[in-house]
Amino acid sequence: MMPNSNSKIHRGGQEAGRRELVSRSLQSAQHCLEDQDFGTAYAHYLLVLNLAPELKTSVKETFQFTLFKWAEELDSLARIQDLFNCYEQALELYPDDEVICNSMGEHLFRMGFRDEAAGYFHKAVKLNPDFADAKENFYRVANWLVERWHFIMLNDTRRNLTYLKAIENAVHSGCKSVLDVGTGTGILSMFAKKAGASLVYACELSKTMYELACDVVAANNMERKIKLLHLKSLDIEIPKHIPERVSLVVTETVDAGLFGEGIVESLIHAWEHLLLQPKPKNQDFSTGDYGRVIPASATIFGMAVECKEIRRHHRVGMQEIAGVHLSNSVQFFSPTYGSAGSEETVEPYTTEKLSRIPGGYVPLTEPCQVMTVDFNNLQELKSLAARKPWKLSLPVTEGGILDAVVVWFVLQLDDEHALSTSPIEETCWEQAVYPVQGLPDYSVKTGDTVLMEVCCQDCYLKIQKISSLSSECGMDFSDRDDTLSLGNEAELCDALAGLQTTSKQDGNAQVCVLESTEIALLNNVLYHKCFKAAMDKVLSALNPSKDSQSMDIDGHGSGMNLRENQNKSFLDVAPDPLYVLDVSEGFSILPIIAGKLGPVRAYSSVEKEQHQAALNVISEANHFPKETLEFWLSHLEDESAVLQRPKSDKLWSIIILDVIETSGLIQQEVMEKAAISRCLLHNGGKIFPQYVLVYGMLVQSESLLLESAVQGTEPTLGFNIAPFINQFKVPVRVYLDLSTLPCVPLSKPAELLRLDLMNPLLNSSSREVKVQICKSGQVTAIPFWYHIYLDEDHSLNTSDESSHWKQAAVVLDEPLQVQVGDELTLDVQHHKSNICITVKR
C-alpha cells in the first residue's frame, strides 16, 4: 500500500506545482502587457497554454491580442522567421481559429506570398463564413491567384471544342504521350486522356492552380491517368519527372500579345529536352514516332486606330488644368512608352476588349500581317529573340488621330482548327494595345503612312518608334526589308523632315511616367474644376481678405506680382497661411491648384522622386514661391502616420482624402481616416469629399455571369470543373465600364448608401432599400457607382464618360426572375472597402 500512496502524494505535489507555475506565468504575462513587453508576455502565454490546455477558451482573446502586437513588433524589426514561428505555434494551439488564420494570411500577403496567404484566408472563411475581414481578404487575393480570364475561357464553348478536336486529331494520328504545359485547371490534359492518349503529363507553376487541377482531375476520375507536376516546364527533367520524351505538347500559355506568357522559351526547352524529333518535311506516314506542338503556328495582325478612350489614358491632352499651366518642361508618359527611362522589363502593351471600349474606335489602316511563327520549328523559335528589329509601314485608309496600334493573332492549332482573337470576332480574348506617345502631331490623313519597328525581346512582341509619314513626302517603305528604298539625297532629306518622331521633343524636359489611370485623372477637366471651386469656397470663408491676395499666376492682369501686392496691402505683415493636405493616392496637381488660391501652404503626399520633381517644375512654371508647395512625407518621422497636424500649433483648412479606388471599390479604412482627419481640422475646415452617395441598379447581364463563374459542365464539354474553380469566384466584379457593359437595366438607379466623412452621425454601415422593377427579366447583377460631393454645390459622378474611375458590380449567386411592377428589397452592407448587397423578395 505504501508505494501507491507515495505516488499519489507525488502526483498531488506535481499538480500543485503546475497550478502555481501557471498562476505565476499568467501574472507575469499581465505585468508584461502593462509594460508593453509583448514578446515576454507571448512566451508566458505559450507556457500557460502548454501546461494548462483547459484555459484555452478563457485566455484566447488576450493571447490573440498579445500575438498580434508581438507580430507587429517582429515585422517592424524584419524578424520574419520568428514572426512565422509564432504564428505556427499559435495555430498548433488554436488550429481552428479564423482570426489567427486571417492575420497569418495578412502578414504573408504583405510579404508577397500570395499563394500561401490565400490558403489561410480560404481556411478562415471556411471556419467562419460570416467573418467579414477574412472574406474581403480572400476576395482580394482570389483575383490575383485565379485570374478572371480563367472563368471567361472555360465558359467559351467554341474555344474548348476547337482545342478538343485538334487534340483528338493528334492522338488519333499516333501521338500517344502528351505533356500539357501550364495546365491551369487541367482541361487540356483531360481532353488528351479522353481522346485516347496512353500517357498524359501536366505541369503547373502556381501552387493554387496546381492544387485546383489535382482536385479537378480526381473529380473526373482521372487522377491515376494524368500525372500532375507542380513545376515550371523549364525545370522538367527526363527521367526524373517524366520517363521519356513525349510525342505531343499542348499549351495555351499565350496572352493578348501572344508571347507574354513565355511560350517561345518553354517550347524551345520542350523541343530540346522533352519532345520527340519533329517529322521531316514532306513525309506522310504515321506521325507517332515524331514530336509536334498544339498550337502549330500563329499569325499576328495589327492596325492603327483612333480611340479617344486609349488616348485619354496615355496622353495628357491639355496645357492648362483649372488655371495651372503644365510646363513644357515636363513630358508625361504612360508605362508602355519604351524609352521612358525604365531599366526593368515593362509589358510594352496594355490590353483592351476593343468591342467593348467606351466610345468605340476607328480603324485608320487596313489590318496588316505583322509576323508569323511556326511553333513546330525549333530553329525559327530560337531565331526570334536574335532577329533584328524590322520596319513595318501601314498605309492610312481613313484620316484621323493616331492613338494606338492594336494587335491580335490567329492561333492555328493544326491544319483544320484555328482560333482568332480579332476585335471583330466573338472571342473571350482581349487585344494588345500599343499606345502612341511622344509625337509633336498625331493627326494623319488618307494616303499617309504609319511607320513602326517590330521585334521580339524579353518574351514580348514589341512595337516601338511608331510615327507617321505625310503623303507629300513620297517615300516608299517596304515592310519586308530593313532598308529604305530611296532615290536621291534630297528626297531622303524631304522624307526625314516629314517623319514625325520624338526627336523634336525638348531633350531637357523632365520625364514623368504615370500610370494610365493617373493620366486619365489629369485629363479629367471637371474633377479639377470642381476641386478648385470647392477649395476656393472654403479658403475664402476662412480668409475673407484672400481675394486681394490671390496669385497672379498668368503674369498679367494686376500688373504687379504677389509680393508687391502684399507689401502695399498689408504693410509687410504677411498673412498667416492656410494649410492644405492632399493625401489622395498617386500623382495629383490639387496642391498646386490650392496654392493658386491665396496665401496657402499646400502639402503633397506623392512619394516617387520623379513625381515630386515634376510637381516642382510645374509650380516653378506657375511662379509659386518655393514654400507654397511642400512634400508631406519628408516632414514625417513615421510614414504610416500620415494624418497629423501640419505644425504643433497649427491645424489643416482642407484635407483631401481618396475615397474611391479607380477599380470602383471604396478605399480601405477611409472612414477611419476621416475620423482622424476631423480632429485635425480647424474651425470651418473641411474634408474633401464631404460625403459620398452610392448608387446602383438591377440589371440582366449574361456577360457578367460568364466573367464571374463557370456555368455548369456544358461549356467545359461535360468535364466537372465548375465547383472547384468557382470556389475562387468573387461576388464583386471590378474595373467595369458600365457604358459598354452588355446588359439590360431592369430598374432605375437607386441611392444605396451614404458615406459621410464630415458628419459621422449620418452614416450607417447597413441599410434596406426598396427598388421597383421597370422591365421583366432575370436579375443577375447590381452595378454600382458613386456621386462624390465635395460640398452641396460641387459633385462628381464616377460613371461619367470623362471619369478616371471604373465601376463595379455585385453578381448574384443565383439569377432572380422578376416581373414589371415587382418590388425588391436590397440589404446593403458596407464593411471596410467591401459593399455587400443581398436581394430579398
PyMOL commands that set and color helices and strands:
alter all, ss='L'
color gray80, all
select helices_A, chain A and resi 2-34+38-51+53-76+80-93+98-110+114-127+132-145+149-154+157-172+187-195+207-219+233-235+263-273+308-314+354-356+378-386+471-473+489-498+502-504+516-522+525-542+544-548+562-570+590-595+609-621+626-628+632-635+670-679+702-708+722-728+760-762
alter helices_A, ss='H'
color red, helices_A
select strands_A, chain A and resi 177-181+199-203+226-229+248-251+292-294+297-306+320-321+324-325+330-333+350-352+362-363+368-374+390-395+400-401+404-412+418-420+431-435+443-444+449-457+460-469+510-513+578-582+600-604+629-631+652-656+681-688+691-696+699-700+732-736+744-745+750-756+766-772+777-791+794-797+807-818+823-831+834-840
alter strands_A, ss='S'
color yellow, strands_A
deselect
rebuild
show_as cartoon
